[in-house]
Amino acid sequence: MKKKMGSTVAGLLLSMGMVLTACSGNATPGAGSNGSSAAANGDVIKIGAVLPLTGVTAYYGTTIKQGIDLVLDEIAAQGGINGKKIEVIYEDDKGTPAEAVNATQKLITQDHVSAIIGAHSSSNTLAMRDVTEREKVVHMTPASGADNITEPGHPYMFRYTLYNGQQGPALARYVTGKLNLKDVAIVAENSDFGRTGAEAFKKTMENEGLGNVLSLEFYKQGDKDFYPQLTKIKNMNPSAILISGNITEGAQIIKQIRDLGMNTQLFGFASLANDKFIELAGKSAKGIISIGTFEPAAYNYFPNSKKMVETYKQKYGKNPDMQVANGYGSMQIFAEAIRLAGSGDREKIREGMKQLKDFQGVTGPVTFNENNQSYQMLIFEKLENGKYVVIGSDKDMK
C-alpha cells in the first residue's frame, strides 16, 4: 500500500448516510463548537466506526461490528466507564475511499466523536488518516494490512491487527522452510492491501534466497474471470500459489485454479481465514493454508478469548472468526484508553493508548510501538473437513 490518498479525496462533500448506533440508542450531536471539548463533555462518550456494511466487503465490516458490539454490551452491564456511557456511531463506507472520508468528516464535525475505529480496507484507512490527522482524532484500524498505515510521522494513527510486512515474510518462510515448496506463483488484488502483501512475500523470497517467485499476476476488485492469469501460471508449473486478496475474488480464483486441473498447494493471507471464504470457495479450497491471528477454541494460543467465544456463540449461534476478534480487541483497547484518560478528551485518549503495556486483549497482550503498531501472534491454519485447523504459529518457527 505505497500509494496514499490525496488531500483532494478528503475534501469531498459530506455524505448523509444512515447512522447506526449501538448500546445506547440513537446518536445525538455533541455539545459545543470545539470538537475536542465537545467530545470530552457530557455523560456519553461517542466513538465512531467506519466499516463496509454494504458492498462486496460487507462480510468483514459486519463481523467487525459484531465484535465491537459484544464489548459495548459488557461495558453497559458494568455501568459504563468512569460513570460515562459509551456509544458507537456506525457509518457505512461501502468499501470505497470517498465514502470513508465522508463518513469520517461527519463523525468528527457533526457527531463530535472522541475516537474512530476503521476502516477494513487499507485504501480507505489511508484516506481517513488524512482527515483524522488534520483534526487530531485518535484513529485505529482493526483490520487494514498495508505497511505504510503505521509509518513514522502519524501520531494519531494506530493499528490493532497485523500488517503485510509481518505476514508476508512469515508465510514465505513457512512455505519454503516447513513445506519445502520453492517455486511459487502469486495472484494479487491490485490494491494497497493486495500489492503490499505480494511484495512483502516476494521480497522475502528473493532477499533470503528461499526460492523463486515464478510470476506475479494482478487483478482488480470485482473481476470474475481469472483464466488468463491462471493459464499463464499453469504453464509455469508452480509448486505453490499464493492468493493476496479478499474472499469474493479469492474464492473464484481457487475454483478456476481447480477447473484448470491444477492440484497445486494454495496459500492465503489472513483475509481468507474465515467461514465466509469457506462457504464461497466450497470444496475447491480443501487443503489451503492461510495466515490468521485468531481461531475459536484454540485456547492454547489465545487463552484470553474464551469469554468472547462463548458470548458470541450464545448470541449468534456460531463461532466468531478473526474479524470478530479484531473488532472486539479494538473496542477493548479504546475502552481501556478511555478509562486511563478519565474522559472523552481526544488528546488524553491518545496518551492512554500510548500508556498501554502488555494489555491483556482477546488475542493476547497488546503494546503499541513507537509507530503505534501492535504485535499479534500469527498462526498457520489448514482447511480440513470444512474448517480451519491451527497447524502452527510464527513463535513455533523461532
N, C-alpha and C positions, 0 to 999 in steps of 0.2 A: 504494500500500500504506500507507494512512494509519492503518489500524486495527491496533493492537498486540494481541497475545495477552496475556491477563491472567495474573496470578500463579496463579490457580486451575488453569489448564492445566498449569503447571509442577508442581503438586502431585499429579498423577495417579499411580496406582500404577505401579511399575516393570514394564516388560514383559520377560519372559524369552524374547525371540525368539532365533532362531538367530544365532550369531556366525560370520561368515565371515572367515577370515584370509587374508592374503597374505604371500608372501615367506618366512616362517619357520615355517609350520605352525600348530598350534593355539595359541590365545591362553592366556596364564597370568595369574592375578591379580598386580597389583603388590604389592610388599612394603611393610609399614609401615602405620600408621594415618593418617598425614597425607598427603592426596592429592598435594600438591606435592612433598614429599620422596620419596614412593613413585614418582612419575613420573620423578624425576631419578636414582634409583639403579638399579643393575643394568647388565647388558650389553645389554639390549634397550630401545630407546625405542619406546613404543607411541603410535600416532596413531589416533584414532577417525574413522570416516567414516559419516555418517548420510545415506542416499540411498534413493530409491524403487527397490527391486529387484524389487518385485511391484506390481501395480495398473496403473492407466491411464497413469501416467507412468513406468513401469519402463524404457522405452527410454532416457530421459535418465539415470537412475541407473546403468544397465548400462554405457552408453558412458563416463560419467564414471569409473566404476570401472576400465574398461579402460585409460584414460589414466593413472590413479594406478598401476596395476599395472606399466605399462611403466617408470615411474620407479623403482619398487621393484626391478624386475629389474636396472636399471642400477646402483642402489646396492649390491645384493647382489654383483654382479660386481666391484665396486670394493672389496669387503671392508667395507662399511658406512660410517658417518660417524664420524670421530674414534674408530675402533675399535669402535663400537657398531652392533649390528644395528637395523634399522628395521622395525617390524611395523605393519601397518594392520589394525585390527579393524573389520569392516563390520557395520553394523546397518541393517535394512530399516525405513524409516519408512512404507512402504506408501502414501505420498503424503498422509498426514494429520498435522496438528499434534500431536495427542495421542501418536501413535506416535513422532514425532520427539522430543518431550520425554522420553518413557520411555526411549528409546534413549540420549539424551544423559546422563540421570541415571545410567544403568547404566555407560556408558563412563567417567564421572568417578568414581563411588563404588565400583564393583566392579573395573573394569579399570585404573583409575588412569592414564588416558592423559595424555600431555603436551600434546596439542592436538587439535582436532577440525575436520574438513572437513565441510561440509554447510550447508544442505540444497540441494535443487534448487528446490523451491517457496519462494516468498518468505514465505508464511504460516508454513511450517514453520521457516524460518530465524529469523523474528522470534520464534516460540515458543521455539526453542532458545536464543536470545540471553538470555532471562530467566535461564536456568539457567547458561550459561557466564559471564555477567557476575557472577552471585552467587558462583560458585565460582572466579572469576578464572582461567579457562582460555581460552587463545587459540583463537579460532573464526573460520574463514574459509569463506565460501560461494564455490563455484566457478561458480555459475550464477544465483543469485536476483537479480531486477532491480528490486525495489521501492526507491524512492529513500531511504526512511527507515531502511533497514537500516544504512547508514553515516552516520546523522545524528550530530551532536555529542553527546558525553557517554557514548560506549560504547567505552572504550579497548581492550577485548579482541575487538571485532568487526572483522573485515577482509573486504574483498571483492576477489576477483581479477577478476571479469568486469565488463562494462559495466552501467550502470543505466538505468532508463527515462528519467530526466532528461537522459540523453545521447542515447539512440537515438530517442526521440520527436521532439525538435526537429530532429535531423539528417534524419529521414525526411520530416518536414513540409517542410523547405526543399528537399529533393531532389524531392519530388513536385510542388511548385508551381514551383520555380525551374528545374530541369533539364527537367522534362516538361510544364510549363505546364498542370497539371491542378489546377483551382481549387475544384471542388465535390466534397467528399469526405464519404462516409458511413463510420461506424466501427461494427464489430461486436466487442464486447469480452467476455471472460470476467469474470464478477462475482467477482473475487478480487483480492488485493493486487497481483499482477502485472498482470492484465488491466486493472484500473481505472486504475492509475497510468500505464501505458503510453498508454492512450487519453487520459487527462487531460493528459499532457505534450505529446502531439501536438496536441490541441485548443487548449491554452493558447498554444502557439507560433503556430498558425494565426491565432488571434484577436489576440494581442498584437502580432504583427509585420505584421498586415494581409496575410497571404499568400493568403487565400482563405476559403471558407465550409465549416464543418462542418454538413452538412445534417441529420444525425441521428447520435445515439449510442445504440446498442441493446446491451443486455446479455443474457447467457445464463449458465447455471450449468454447472460442470464435470459431465460426464456426460449433458448434454442431447443429444438426437438429432434433434429436429425444430426447425429454424430458419426454417421458411417464414413464420411470422407476422412476424418481424423483417425478413426479406429482402423480403417482398412490400411492406411499408411503404417500404423503401429503394428498391425498383424504381420505385415511383410517383414518387419524387423525382428520378429520372434523374441520379444522380451521375456524375461523370467518373472517379472512383476510389473503391475500397472498401478500407479498412484493416481487417485482422483482428488483434486484440490478444488472442491466446490461444495455446493449445498444439496439438500436432499432431493429436490424435484428433478433437477438435471442429473444429479448423481445416480439416481435410481434408473433413469432412462439410459444413461451411458452403460451401466452394468448389464442391463437387459440386451443392449445392442452388442456389447462385447461377447456375451454368450451366444447371441444369434449368429455371430460371425464364426462360431465354433472355437473360440479361444477359451481354454480352461486355465488361463494364467492366474497366478495368485494376485488378489486385489488388495489394495490398501486405501485407507481414507483418513482424513483428519477428523477432529472432534465433531465437526458439523454433521457427520454421518452416524454418530454414535447415539441413536435414539430409535424408539419404536416406530415412529412415523416413516423413517427411512426403510425399516424392515418391511413395513406394510406396502410401501410403494415399489420396492425392488423385488419383493417376493422371493421365490426360490433361487433366482439368479444371483442373489447376494450371499448365498451359502459360502462360508469359509472366509469372508472378507475380514481383515484385521484393521481396526480403527484405533486411533488415539482417543482417550477420554480423560475426564477429570472427576468422574463420579459414576458409580454403578450401585443401584439399590441392593441392599443386603450384603454388600461386600464390606462388612463392618471391620474386618481386619485391616482394610485400607482406609476406611472412613468411619472411625469409631464415634464421631460426633453426630452422625447422620440418622441414628435410629429413631429419634423422636420425630424428625421431619418425615421420614419414610412412612412411619405408622400413621401419622396425622393425615398425610396426603392420601394414603390408601383408604382411610376411613371416609374421606371427603369425596374422592373421585373414583374409587373402586378399581384402581390400578396402581402400578408402581410409578414413582416420579423418575424423570430422566435427568440428564446433565443440565439442561436448560432450566428446569425447575430448581435444581440445586444452585445454579448461578443466580437466579432471581432471589431465592431465599438467602443465600450468602451475602449478596449485595445489600439487601434490606437489613440484614443483621448488622452489617458494618455501619451503615448510616445510623441505625438506632443507637449503636454504641457511641458513635461520634457525637450524636445529639446529646446523649447522656453526659459525655465528658464536657461538651460545650455549655451545658446548663440552659440552653435556649435554642432558638432557631436562627441565631445570628450566623450569617454565611461565613464570615471570616473565622469565627470561633469553631464552626463545624469543620472547616478546613484544617485548623490547628488540631482538632480532635482526631481527624483522620491520620495526621502525621504522628500522633502520640501512640497509636495502636502498635503494640509489640506482642507478637505471638497470640493475637486474639483468637480464641478457640471457635472458629466458624464451622459451618456444616461440613465442609470438605477438608478441614484441617486448619492449622494455625496460620494467621494472616498478619503479615507485616509489610508495609509499603516501603520500597527502597527510595533512593534519592530522586528517582524519576516518577514516583508514585505508581510503580508496578508491583503487584503482589506476586508471590510464588504459589503455584499449585502443583501438587504431585501429579505426574502423568501416569496413566495406566494404559496397557495394551489390551484390547478386547477382541475376541474372535466370535463371529456369529456361528453358533452351533445350535441345531434343532430349534431354530426360530427365535433365539435370544442371544444377546451378547454375554460372554463369559470372560471374566478377567483372567488373563494368562501371564501377567507380569506388570512391572512398573519401571519407571526410569531409575528408581532407587535400587532395583534389583540389578541394574546394569553397571552400577558404580563399584 
